């Protein structure tokens, strides 16, 4: 990793490095180190390549295949009701696109195309299309997407210049060549067609920096530069509607686009990324110390997402882990790494310690609202302590 994936500038050293195992975004554990590199020229941060990236996404990357209605909680309403990711993505896409009647819409990297399906339920006049690099999801497309509007592994040549709109949700962070990826989407848009890209915002969710299959950790500066290099003009960069993520809308103009770097913004982003890398170095040491002190005690982890899985990957052999706790009702009754996932209110009375596996920017506020985790004698361990 001597060169930036966005601007191709030299990157001399790693900003963060952790020994194996590494954790992926779908909570699988890989026998490889985690390495992060930061570019001072465009403000991009990036992880090292996966050993066999094509095979990983074809056969090893499974999203929601185990359950018909599996979804992720992205937020919790003030009344405690969970808000699910695909519902929010669908509503955001409809608002940001403002699609005309009968528009052709491609979901690129669609997986089960749950977001597209919810859009289509609201707008049955649209012409839905799907593409993915794995055949695992094809059965979920049948019956509502025409066979000629489906593609796997490669896109048909006749899709060039075809689409009024393309959306790609949480895909760009995974690709080894993001500029080439965006350029390929540019080529499938009509002139004045619009592209919606959602990606993690590492500044709002520092856990993203340690996700080994997220090869790209974009900043505002590196995103704008990558889009411009791909011939696209950014219209909207929304960092508030979906906490922890960028939702970017760009258009394909008739005229060529000139890519210009914002050096001041790039340096600020690079400094911020290095600060996040320092956080992870300290968090690993904090957790290792806490695990050492808690040896022999019965424990649970709050959070069956990335943070909780990262904690598990570093403590599995040292502590008697009994349960994962999570507010997502769709996870209750399932297992995560062989441990039952239960609601916080069901925390067994003999659990002595709970490791908090949540975004540290929001963790204390979330846990404060859970009376079950504040009983006398229960110890809480925070990764940012």
N, C-alpha and C positions, 0 to 999 in steps of 0.2 A: 504494500500500500504506500508507494512513494509519490503518488499523484492524486489530486483531488478529483472526485468523480464528476464534479460540476464544472470547474474552471481549468482543470488539468495542471494546476500549480503544484510545485514540489511540496511535500509534507515530510519534514525531517524525522520527527519522533512521535511516539505514542503519547497521548494525553491520559489514557487510562488503560490498565492491563490487569486482568485477573486470571488466575490459573483455572484449568478445567475443574468442574464441568461448567458449561454455559447453558443458558436458558433461552428458549425461543418464545415467540409471541403466542404460540399455541400451547405453551407450557410443556414442551418436551425438553428433555435434558440431552445435550450433545457433549461428546467427549472432545472438547476443543477449548482453547482459551478465549476470553473476550478481550478484544483490543479496539480502542477508539482513537481516531486520528482527527485533528482539528486543522482546518485551513484558515490562515490569516488573510488570504487574498479575497475570498468571497464569503467567508463566515460559515462554511459548511462543515459539519462533523460527520464522520462515517466509521462504520465497523469494517473489519476485514472480511474478505469473501468467505462464503461457506465452501466446504471442500467439494461438494457436488450439488450446485444450486439447482440445476434443472431437475434432477431426480428428487430433491427435497420437496419442491413445489408440486411435482407430478404425483408422487406417492406418499410423501411423509408429512405434508401440510394439510391437515384436515380441519375444516371449519364447520362446526355444528352438524356433522354427519351422524352423530350418535342419537340425535333426538329430532323429531319433526318440528318442534316449536322452540328449540334452544335459542336463546338470545342473551345478550349481555346488557347489564344495567350500566348506563352511562351517567345517570344522576338519580337522585331521590327527591321527590316533590316535598313541599313543606308539610304535607299531611302524612308523609311516610310512604306514599305510593311510589314504587319503582318506575322509572321512565326507561324504556328499552331503546337500545342503540338504533336498530333498523327503523323503528317508528319515527324517531327523531331525524334520522338521515333522510327518509322519504319526504317528510314535511319540509326540511331545509332545501332539498333538491328542487322540489316544486316551486318554492318561493324564490330561490336564487336563479333558476332557469327561466321561469315565466314562459313556458313552451307554447308555441302556436298550435292550433288545431291540427291533428294528424301528423305531428312531428315524429321523425325517426329518432329513436333514443337507444344508444348502445351502452350496456353495462359491461365495462371492460375489467376483467378479473372478477367476474360476477359471483363465483362460488355458487351457492344455492339461489342467488338472485333474489333474496328475500326483500331487499330494499326496492328493487325494480318491481317486484310483484305488488308491493304496497302502493307504489306510484301508479301502476297500471290499474289497480282496483279503484283508485280515485279518478284516473284519466284513461278510460278504456278507448278513447280515440287515438291514443299514441300507438306507434309501431315499435314494440320492444324487440331488442336484439341482445344477445349475450355472447361473451367470449371468456374462456378460461384456459389456463395452461394445464389443467387436469381434467380427465374424463370422469372423475368421481362424482361430479355434481350434475351430470347430464340428466339423470332421472328426475331431478327437481324442476327441470325446465319443461318437461313434456306436458302437453295438454293446454298450454297457454301461450307458448312462444312457437311460432311456425318453424319447422325444421330448417328451412333455408335461412332463417334469421339466427341460427346457432352456429358457433364455431369453436373448435378445440385445437389447441397447440399453435395454430397460425390463422391469421385472418385472411379471408378470400380477397383476391385482387379486385373484385368488383365492389368491395367496400370503400375503395379510394374515393374521397370527396362525397361520400354518401349521406353523412349524418348531420342533422340539425343540431344534435347535442350528444355528447359522450360524457359519462360519469365513471370515475374509477375511485372506489372507496378503500382507503388504507391499503394501497398497492404500491404506490411510488416509493415508499420507504424500503421496499423489499428488492428493488431492481438494481443490478450492478451498474447499469449505464442509464442514469435517469434522463439525460438530455436526449439520447437516442430514443428512449421510451416515449417521452413527450413529443418528439418529432414524428413518431409513427402515429400518434393520436392526431396530431395536427393534420397529417396527410389524409386521414379518414373523415375529417370535418369538411362540410361545405364552406365556402367563403362566407364569413360572418357567422359561422357555426360556433357553438360555445362548448367549452370543456369545463367540467366541474371535477376538481381533485380534492379529496380529503386525505389528510396525513396527520400523524401525531405532531404535537407542538412540544418539543422537549423542554422548553423553558417553563411550560405550565405543568408538565408531567415528567419530572426528571427520571422516572423509571425507564422511560424509553431509551435512554442512553445505554442501558445495560442489556437491551434485547438484542441477542446476537444475530438474529435474522433480519433485523432492521438495519440494513446496510447504510441507510441515509438518515441523518438527523438534521432536518432543514431549519434554517433561520429565515427570517423575512428577506434578508439580503440574498441568500443563496437561492431561495425560491424564485425571486423576481429575475435573477440572472439566468437560472435554468430555463424558465419559461421564455425569456427573450431569445436565448440561444436556439430555442426550438421553433422560433417564428410565431410565438403567441404573445398577445398583449393582455396583461393582467387587468381585469375590470374590478374585481372584488377580492379582498383578502380578509376573511372573517375569522377572528380568533376568539370570539365571545359566544357565539350561538351554540357551539359544541365544545364545552370546557375540555381543555387538554388537546385540542386539535385545530389545525388550519382547515378552513373550507375556502378554496380558491376557485374563482370563475375567471376564465380567460377566453378570448376570441381569436379566431383565425382571420387576420386582416387580408386585404388584397395586396397591400404593399409589403415589402420586406421589413423586418424588425431589426433594429440595431441594439445589440446587447452591450450595456454599460454597467460597470461595477460601481457600487456605492462603498468606497473604501472605509469610511468612518463607521457605517452600519456594520460592515463585515468585521471590523476589529472588535466592536462591541459584542457582536454575536460570538466571536471566537473566545473572548474573555469569559462570557457567560457559560459557554460549553465547557471550558476548562474548570470553571467553578463547579459545574455539575459533576464532572469527572472526579474532582477532589471530594465531593460529597460521597460518591460511591466508594471511594477508597476508605473513607472514614466509616461509612455505614458497615462495610464488610468487617472492619476491625471491631466496631461496636457489637455487631451480632456475634462474632466469634467469642468475644469476651463474655457476653450474656449466656451463650450456649455452654461455655465452660463452667460458669457458676451454677447453671441450672441442671447439670448432669444428675440423672436419677429421679427427677421430678416429672410428674404427669403434666402434659402441655397440650395446648391447642394453638392453632394459627387463625387469626381473624383475616379473612380475605382469601378467596379461592382463585384470584386473578394472578397477574404477574408478580406483584410484590410478595404475596403469600407464597407463591411457588418458588421465588428466589430465596426466601427464608428457608423453605423446606430443603432446597438443593444444598444448603450449607450446614444444615443441622441434622439431617435424616439419621445419621449413624451415631448420634451422641445423646439424643433425648427421646423419651417415650412420648411420641406424638400420637395423640388419640383422635383428634378431630380437626377439621377445617370448619370455621364459622363463616357464614355469608348471608346477606340479606336477600339475595336473589332467590325467590321461591322456586324457580325452575331448576335450581341446583340442589335443592333439598331432597334428600333420599338418594342422591348419587354418591359416587366416590371420587376423590381426587388424590392421585398417588396412593391409592389403596386405603385411604382414610375416609370415613363418612363425612359428608358435608351436611351440617345442620344449621338451624336458625340460632342466632345468639341467645335467644330466650331458653333454648334447650341445652345450654352449656352444663355438662355434668358437674355435680357438686364437688367431686374429688379432683377436678382440674385445678392445679396450683398456679399455673402461669400461662398467659396468653401473649403470643408474639403478634404484634400489630402489622399486618401486611397490606398497608394502604399507602397511597400517595402522601408523602410526609407534609405536603402543603395543605392537605385537607384532613389528615388522619385524626388529629385531636378534636376537631369540631365534630367529626362523624362519631367518634367513640363517646364523646360527652353525651350524646343523645341516646345511648344504649344502657339503661339501668342494669341489665344483666352482667355487664362487664365492670361494675363498680361495687361488687359485693365485698364484704370484709375479708381480708386475707388473700384476695386474688391479686397476683402481680402482673402488671402490664409491661411489656418490653417494646420500646420504640426503636426503629433502626436509626433515627437521627438523634438519639439521646446523647 
